Amino acid sequence: MLYREAGQFKSSYASDQAIFPIRQDKIGIALILVVALLVVPFVASNYVLNSILVPFLVFSTAAIGLNIVTGYCGQVSLGTGGFMACGAFFAFKLTTAFPDIHIILIFLLAGFGTALVGIVFGLPSLRIKGFYLAIATLAAQFFLIWMFTQNPWWTNYNPAGVITAPPRALFGDFYITGVRATPVGKYLFLVCFVTILALVAKNLVRSALGRAWMAIRDMDIAAEIMGIRPMMAKLSAFAVSSFFIGISGALWAFIYTASVEALAFEVTRSFQVLFMIIIGGLGSILGSFLGAAFIVLLPILLNSAPAMVGIRMSTELLTHLEFMIFGALIVFFLIVEPQGLARLWQIGKEKLRRWPFPY
C-alpha cells in the first residue's frame, strides 16, 4: 500500500521520463544517501569502512564502466583489469609530475587518458564481435599489464615495481590519500564522488547516445539502417566505459590500497568485475551496485561462516569454495534470471505496486 503512485500525476514529458518518476523512489534514495553520509561514518568501524564499503564503492565504479560497454552496447570486454591499471598508473604519473593539480582533476584526467586507450583497443569492435572481440580485449589486458610491469618509468623507477599514492587533500586538512587520510574521510569522498558518477552514467544511458548503444546491442544491422553510425556508437561506448574504469583504477590505487603494483590488475580482476555485472544485472546501473555488493560481501561471509558454526577450514579450501560458488551463481543467474539481481528488485517493486491484487 505504501508503494503506490496513485495521485501522482505527470504533466510533462520530462517528469514522465525522470530518473525516479515515483515519489517513493525519490524518498528512498534520499534516505539511503542521508544514512550513508550522516549515520554510517559514526557507527561503522574502521574495518567496515576500509575493507567493505571503500572497495564496494570502487568496484561499483568499475562495474558501471563495464556495464556501459557490455550491458548497454553489447560489446564483450575482458580488459577491465588492464584499463583499471591505466587509470592507476596515469594518476600516479600525473600527481607526481604535477603535484599542484587538484586530486579530483587528477582522477578525471586519468579517466580521460584511459578513455583514449579504450578507443584504441575498441577499434577491433568495428570488424569483430562476440567471442572474437572478447579475445581481442583479453589481449589488451595482457599487453597493458606487461607494459606497466616491464617499463620502470611508470613506477618512477621504483625497484619493487610498486606505486604509492602521495598525500593529497580534497580541501584544507581533509586528506583523502596518503598516510594522513582517515577511513571516514576516504569513505565520505567516495560516497559523494561515486554518486555523481552514477548519476552521470544514468543520464548518459538515457540520452540519444545511450539509445544508440542499446540499438547496436539489440541488432546492429537494423540500427545502421535506421541511421545510427556503428563506429561512433561502439567507440563512444568503449571511451565512456574506459573513462569510468580508469577512474575506478585510480580510486583503487589512491583511496583503497594506497600502494599497488600492476599485477593487482591481472585478468582475475577483469573476471571479477564481469561477474559483478552478470550477477547484478546487465544493462542496469543499479545492477552494478548490487553485483559489487554481492562480490565484496560473499568472500567475507564465506571466510566467517565456518568459524561461526565451529568448522575449521584452510584458507586454500575457502578460496576454492569461493571460485566454485561464483561459478555456480553465474550459471544459476544465466539460467534462472539472466538480468540478475536488478531484475529481481524490479519484479519485487512491481508486486508491491499491485499488492494485494494479482497480476
Stockholm file with secondary structure:
# STOCKHOLM 1.0

chainA/1-359         MLYREAGQFKSSYASDQAIFPIRQDKIGIALILVVALLVVPFVASNYVLNSILVPFLVFSTAAIGLNIVTGYCGQVSLGTGGFMACGAFFAFKLTTAFPDIHIILIFLLAGFGTALVGIVFGLPSLRIKGFYLAIATLAAQFFLIWMFTQNPWWTNYNPAGVITAPPRALFGDFYITGVRATPVGKYLFLVCFVTILALVAKNLVRSALGRAWMAIRDMDIAAEIMGIRPMMAKLSAFAVSSFFIGISGALWAFIYTASVEALAFEVTRSFQVLFMIIIGGLGSILGSFLGAAFIVLLPILLNSAPAMVGIRMSTELLTHLEFMIFGALIVFFLIVEPQGLARLWQIGKEKLRRWPFPY
#=GR chainA/1-359 SS CCSCCTTCCCCSHHHHTCSSCSHHHHHHHHHHHHHHHHTHHHHSCHHHIIIIIHHHHHHHHHHHHHIIIIIITCCCCCCHHHHHHHHHHHHHHHHHHCTTSCHHHHHHHHHHHHHHHHHHHHGGGGTCCTHHHHHHHHHHHHHHHHHHHHCGGGGTTCTTCEEECCCEEEETTEEEESTTCCHHHHHHHHHHHHHHHHHHHHHHHTSHHHHHHHHHHHCHHHHHHTTCCHHHHHHHHHHHHHHHHHHHHHHIIIIISSEEEGGGGSHHHHHHHHHHHHHHCTTCHHHHHHHHHHHHHHHHHHHHHHHHTTCCCCHHHHHHHHHHHHHHHHHHHHHHCTTHHHHHHHHHHHHHHHTTSCC
#=GC SS_cons         CCSCCTTCCCCSHHHHTCSSCSHHHHHHHHHHHHHHHHTHHHHSCHHHIIIIIHHHHHHHHHHHHHIIIIIITCCCCCCHHHHHHHHHHHHHHHHHHCTTSCHHHHHHHHHHHHHHHHHHHHGGGGTCCTHHHHHHHHHHHHHHHHHHHHCGGGGTTCTTCEEECCCEEEETTEEEESTTCCHHHHHHHHHHHHHHHHHHHHHHHTSHHHHHHHHHHHCHHHHHHTTCCHHHHHHHHHHHHHHHHHHHHHHIIIIISSEEEGGGGSHHHHHHHHHHHHHHCTTCHHHHHHHHHHHHHHHHHHHHHHHHTTCCCCHHHHHHHHHHHHHHHHHHHHHHCTTHHHHHHHHHHHHHHHTTSCC
//
